[in-house]
Amino acid sequence: MIEDINKSGTTILLVEQNANMALRIASRAYVLETGAVILSGAGRELLGDHRVREAYLGA
Protein backbone atom coordinates (compact mmCIF):
# COMPACT_ATOMS: atom_id res chain seq x y z
CA MET A 1 0.00 0.00 0.00
CA ILE A 2 2.85 2.39 0.84
CA GLU A 3 4.46 1.81 -2.55
CA ASP A 4 1.16 2.42 -4.37
CA ILE A 5 0.64 5.74 -2.58
CA ASN A 6 4.19 6.79 -3.43
CA LYS A 7 3.79 5.79 -7.09
CA SER A 8 0.77 8.10 -7.28
CA GLY A 9 3.13 11.03 -6.59
CA THR A 10 2.77 11.45 -2.84
CA THR A 11 5.99 11.82 -0.84
CA ILE A 12 6.09 9.57 2.22
CA LEU A 13 8.18 9.89 5.35
CA LEU A 14 8.33 6.43 6.89
CA VAL A 15 9.79 5.85 10.34
CA GLU A 16 10.10 2.10 10.71
CA GLN A 17 11.91 -0.39 12.92
CA ASN A 18 11.76 -3.13 10.28
CA ALA A 19 14.93 -2.00 8.50
CA ASN A 20 14.86 -4.78 5.93
CA MET A 21 11.38 -3.88 4.65
CA ALA A 22 11.93 -0.13 4.86
CA LEU A 23 15.22 -0.18 2.94
CA ARG A 24 13.75 -2.38 0.21
CA ILE A 25 11.04 0.15 -0.62
CA ALA A 26 12.79 3.44 0.19
CA SER A 27 14.17 5.60 -2.59
CA ARG A 28 16.19 7.50 0.05
CA ALA A 29 17.03 6.40 3.58
CA TYR A 30 18.71 7.70 6.70
CA VAL A 31 20.10 5.60 9.53
CA LEU A 32 19.88 7.26 12.92
CA GLU A 33 21.86 6.41 16.01
CA THR A 34 21.12 8.22 19.28
CA GLY A 35 19.32 10.94 17.33
CA ALA A 36 22.08 11.63 14.79
CA VAL A 37 22.22 10.65 11.12
CA ILE A 38 25.12 8.22 10.75
CA LEU A 39 24.42 7.00 7.20
CA SER A 40 22.31 8.14 4.27
CA GLY A 41 21.79 7.02 0.72
CA ALA A 42 19.52 5.04 -1.57
CA GLY A 43 17.54 2.40 0.31
CA ARG A 44 18.96 -0.51 -1.73
CA GLU A 45 22.46 0.92 -1.31
CA LEU A 46 22.12 0.96 2.48
CA LEU A 47 20.57 -2.50 2.44
CA GLY A 48 23.88 -3.78 1.07
CA ASP A 49 26.08 -1.75 3.46
CA HIS A 50 27.92 -4.09 5.82
CA ARG A 51 27.50 -1.68 8.77
CA VAL A 52 23.72 -1.61 8.36
CA ARG A 53 23.57 -5.39 7.87
CA GLU A 54 25.61 -6.05 11.01
CA ALA A 55 23.83 -3.52 13.24
CA TYR A 56 20.21 -3.86 12.10
CA LEU A 57 19.76 -6.92 9.91
CA GLY A 58 21.64 -9.54 11.90
CA ALA A 59 24.20 -10.38 9.24
Sine and cosine of phi, psi and omega as CSV:
sin_phi,cos_phi,sin_psi,cos_psi,sin_omega,cos_omega
0.00,0.00,-0.65,0.76,0.00,-1.00
-0.88,0.48,-0.70,0.72,0.00,-1.00
-0.90,0.44,-0.64,0.77,0.01,-1.00
-0.90,0.44,-0.68,0.73,0.03,-1.00
-0.89,0.46,-0.69,0.72,0.01,-1.00
-0.90,0.44,-0.65,0.76,0.01,-1.00
-0.90,0.44,-0.40,0.91,0.02,-1.00
-0.98,0.21,-0.08,1.00,0.06,-1.00
0.95,-0.32,0.02,1.00,0.00,-1.00
-1.00,0.02,0.78,-0.63,0.07,-1.00
-0.97,0.23,0.66,-0.75,-0.04,-1.00
-0.82,-0.57,0.74,-0.68,0.16,-0.99
-0.96,-0.26,0.92,-0.40,-0.06,-1.00
-0.92,-0.38,0.84,-0.54,0.09,-1.00
-0.94,-0.33,0.90,-0.43,-0.19,-0.98
-0.60,-0.80,0.66,-0.75,0.04,-1.00
-1.00,0.07,-0.32,0.95,0.05,-1.00
-0.99,0.13,1.00,0.07,-0.11,-0.99
-0.88,0.47,-0.62,0.79,-0.02,-1.00
-0.87,0.50,-0.78,0.62,0.00,-1.00
-0.90,0.43,-0.72,0.69,-0.06,-1.00
-0.89,0.46,-0.68,0.73,-0.02,-1.00
-0.94,0.33,-0.46,0.89,0.03,-1.00
-0.94,0.35,-0.52,0.86,-0.06,-1.00
-0.97,-0.24,-0.20,0.98,-0.08,-1.00
-0.98,0.19,0.71,-0.71,0.14,-0.99
-0.98,0.17,-0.49,0.87,0.02,-1.00
-0.63,-0.78,0.65,-0.76,-0.04,-1.00
-0.64,-0.77,0.44,-0.90,0.05,-1.00
-0.75,-0.66,0.70,-0.71,0.06,-1.00
-0.96,-0.27,0.83,-0.55,-0.02,-1.00
-0.97,-0.26,0.59,-0.81,0.12,-0.99
-0.66,-0.75,0.85,-0.53,-0.07,-1.00
0.73,0.68,0.68,0.73,0.09,-1.00
0.99,0.11,0.01,1.00,-0.01,-1.00
-0.89,-0.45,0.61,-0.80,0.07,-1.00
-0.96,0.29,0.86,-0.51,0.01,-1.00
-0.96,-0.29,-0.37,0.93,0.04,-1.00
-0.53,-0.85,0.52,-0.85,0.12,-0.99
-0.50,-0.87,0.43,-0.90,0.01,-1.00
0.33,-0.95,-0.15,-0.99,0.07,-1.00
-0.90,0.43,0.58,-0.82,-0.02,-1.00
-0.81,0.58,-0.75,0.66,-0.01,-1.00
-0.90,0.44,-0.57,0.82,0.04,-1.00
-0.90,0.44,-0.72,0.70,0.00,-1.00
-0.94,0.34,-0.51,0.86,0.04,-1.00
-0.87,0.49,-0.54,0.84,0.01,-1.00
-1.00,-0.01,-0.08,1.00,-0.03,-1.00
-0.96,0.30,0.81,-0.59,-0.06,-1.00
-0.87,0.50,-0.54,0.84,0.01,-1.00
-0.92,0.38,-0.65,0.76,0.03,-1.00
-0.93,0.36,-0.69,0.73,-0.01,-1.00
-0.88,0.48,-0.69,0.72,-0.03,-1.00
-0.94,0.35,-0.68,0.73,-0.11,-0.99
-0.98,0.18,-0.59,0.80,-0.18,-0.98
-0.85,-0.53,-0.30,0.96,-0.09,-1.00
-0.91,-0.42,0.04,1.00,0.08,-1.00
0.94,0.35,0.51,0.86,-0.01,-1.00
-0.99,-0.15,0.00,0.00,0.00,0.00
